[in-house]
Amino acid sequence: MFHKLAVLAFALTLATPGLLLAATPVNINQADAATIAKSLDGIGQSRAQAIVDWRTSHGPFKKADDLHHVKGIGKATIERNRDAILLSDDGASAVAKVDTPVKAAHKHKKAAAAETAADE
């Protein structure tokens, strides 16, 4: 029994580095299919081409969740890549425009703390 657990633990250790690879930020409104495929986790060349094709037919994505319109891309894929999905090239509004109430409150707390620190 211990041997089987040890083998399983070793196999998971070898598999983990692939799971830990984070998506690389990419502007889905400008990048080509190859760049999108290399940058987003779980998006291969054909799915990346579908993103480019959808963008060409319908115009730029307005938010990350718009990717659900692309066949084969679901909520889990969008969530896994949310922080890497850029909608523009400017740093301030680049990350996919989705502010949940919790994220918005956190941003306000950070801004208030930064103002307080600047005043001191």
Secondary structure as a PSIPRED ss2 file (coil, helix, strand):
# PSIPRED VFORMAT (PSIPRED V4.0)

   1 M C   1.000  0.000  0.000
   2 F H   0.000  1.000  0.000
   3 H H   0.000  1.000  0.000
   4 K H   0.000  1.000  0.000
   5 L H   0.000  1.000  0.000
   6 A H   0.000  1.000  0.000
   7 V H   0.000  1.000  0.000
   8 L H   0.000  1.000  0.000
   9 A H   0.000  1.000  0.000
  10 F H   0.000  1.000  0.000
  11 A H   0.000  1.000  0.000
  12 L H   0.000  1.000  0.000
  13 T H   0.000  1.000  0.000
  14 L H   0.000  1.000  0.000
  15 A H   0.000  1.000  0.000
  16 T H   0.000  1.000  0.000
  17 P H   0.000  1.000  0.000
  18 G H   0.000  1.000  0.000
  19 L H   0.000  1.000  0.000
  20 L H   0.000  1.000  0.000
  21 L C   1.000  0.000  0.000
  22 A C   1.000  0.000  0.000
  23 A C   1.000  0.000  0.000
  24 T C   1.000  0.000  0.000
  25 P C   1.000  0.000  0.000
  26 V E   0.000  0.000  1.000
  27 N E   0.000  0.000  1.000
  28 I C   1.000  0.000  0.000
  29 N C   1.000  0.000  0.000
  30 Q C   1.000  0.000  0.000
  31 A C   1.000  0.000  0.000
  32 D C   1.000  0.000  0.000
  33 A H   0.000  1.000  0.000
  34 A H   0.000  1.000  0.000
  35 T H   0.000  1.000  0.000
  36 I H   0.000  1.000  0.000
  37 A H   0.000  1.000  0.000
  38 K H   0.000  1.000  0.000
  39 S H   0.000  1.000  0.000
  40 L C   1.000  0.000  0.000
  41 D C   1.000  0.000  0.000
  42 G C   1.000  0.000  0.000
  43 I C   1.000  0.000  0.000
  44 G C   1.000  0.000  0.000
  45 Q H   0.000  1.000  0.000
  46 S H   0.000  1.000  0.000
  47 R H   0.000  1.000  0.000
  48 A H   0.000  1.000  0.000
  49 Q H   0.000  1.000  0.000
  50 A H   0.000  1.000  0.000
  51 I H   0.000  1.000  0.000
  52 V H   0.000  1.000  0.000
  53 D H   0.000  1.000  0.000
  54 W H   0.000  1.000  0.000
  55 R H   0.000  1.000  0.000
  56 T H   0.000  1.000  0.000
  57 S H   0.000  1.000  0.000
  58 H H   0.000  1.000  0.000
  59 G C   1.000  0.000  0.000
  60 P C   1.000  0.000  0.000
  61 F C   1.000  0.000  0.000
  62 K C   1.000  0.000  0.000
  63 K C   1.000  0.000  0.000
  64 A H   0.000  1.000  0.000
  65 D H   0.000  1.000  0.000
  66 D H   0.000  1.000  0.000
  67 L H   0.000  1.000  0.000
  68 H H   0.000  1.000  0.000
  69 H H   0.000  1.000  0.000
  70 V C   1.000  0.000  0.000
  71 K C   1.000  0.000  0.000
  72 G C   1.000  0.000  0.000
  73 I C   1.000  0.000  0.000
  74 G C   1.000  0.000  0.000
  75 K H   0.000  1.000  0.000
  76 A H   0.000  1.000  0.000
  77 T H   0.000  1.000  0.000
  78 I H   0.000  1.000  0.000
  79 E H   0.000  1.000  0.000
  80 R H   0.000  1.000  0.000
  81 N H   0.000  1.000  0.000
  82 R H   0.000  1.000  0.000
  83 D H   0.000  1.000  0.000
  84 A H   0.000  1.000  0.000
  85 I E   0.000  0.000  1.000
  86 L E   0.000  0.000  1.000
  87 L C   1.000  0.000  0.000
  88 S C   1.000  0.000  0.000
  89 D C   1.000  0.000  0.000
  90 D C   1.000  0.000  0.000
  91 G C   1.000  0.000  0.000
  92 A C   1.000  0.000  0.000
  93 S C   1.000  0.000  0.000
  94 A C   1.000  0.000  0.000
  95 V E   0.000  0.000  1.000
  96 A C   1.000  0.000  0.000
  97 K C   1.000  0.000  0.000
  98 V C   1.000  0.000  0.000
  99 D C   1.000  0.000  0.000
 100 T C   1.000  0.000  0.000
 101 P H   0.000  1.000  0.000
 102 V H   0.000  1.000  0.000
 103 K H   0.000  1.000  0.000
 104 A H   0.000  1.000  0.000
 105 A H   0.000  1.000  0.000
 106 H H   0.000  1.000  0.000
 107 K H   0.000  1.000  0.000
 108 H H   0.000  1.000  0.000
 109 K H   0.000  1.000  0.000
 110 K H   0.000  1.000  0.000
 111 A H   0.000  1.000  0.000
 112 A H   0.000  1.000  0.000
 113 A H   0.000  1.000  0.000
 114 A H   0.000  1.000  0.000
 115 E H   0.000  1.000  0.000
 116 T H   0.000  1.000  0.000
 117 A H   0.000  1.000  0.000
 118 A H   0.000  1.000  0.000
 119 D H   0.000  1.000  0.000
 120 E C   1.000  0.000  0.000
